Amino acid sequence: MTYRPHPFTWCPSTGARHATTEVTPNDGNTFRALCGESPVANRNAEAWFSPTCTTCNTRAHELAGILLPPAQFDTPTGTPPARGAA
């Protein structure tokens, strides 16, 4: 059994990194993410660079008992607004 400092693990999938409380899934297997989605695991090196699911991130921080820092950007995706945007 591998060491798990928190009751969840991160798993990349197509388009986003999600957190799960399940055993770390193998490539191609679906898993239940903390956000409620059932994504397909994609554990290749590039997939780890996918954006983090904001709902999974919030729930993972809650499970770990760690407060999230204040939001840096007030946009739905958490990314900076485009230049010239109001």
C-alpha positions, -999 to +999 in steps of 0.1 A: +000+000+000+013+034-009+016+063+015-013+087+013-010+118+035-045+129+026-078+109+021-077+118-017-054+115-046-051+136-078-057+120-111-054+136-145-081+130-171-088+145-205-090+183-200-085+186-162-069+171-131-095+158-106-092+145-070-107+112-059-110+093-026-109+060-046-078+039-052-057+056-079-073+045-112-053+030-141-052+047-175-085+043-193-106+036-162-133+059-150-133+071-114-156+092-092-141+126-088-148+148-057-167+172-081-192+145-089-180+138-124-169+104-136-138+112-158-116+087-176-080+085-161-053+097-184-020+094-165+004+104-193+030+130-185+013+158-204-020+153-187-005+164-153-002+199-168-040+201-174-058+227-153-071+217-119-108+212-115-118+240-092-146+221-075-122+191-068-096+216-055-121+232-031-133+198-018-097+185-015-087+215+006-118+209+028-108+172+033-072+182+041-084+209+065-064+235+046-079+269+038-078+280+002-061+313-004-084+342-015-093+341-051-068+360-072-091+366-102-128+371-101-136+351-133-155+318-136-124+299-148-100+315-122-078+328-150-069+364-155-092+385-177-081+391-213-061+423-219-084+452-225-114+435-210-134+454-184 
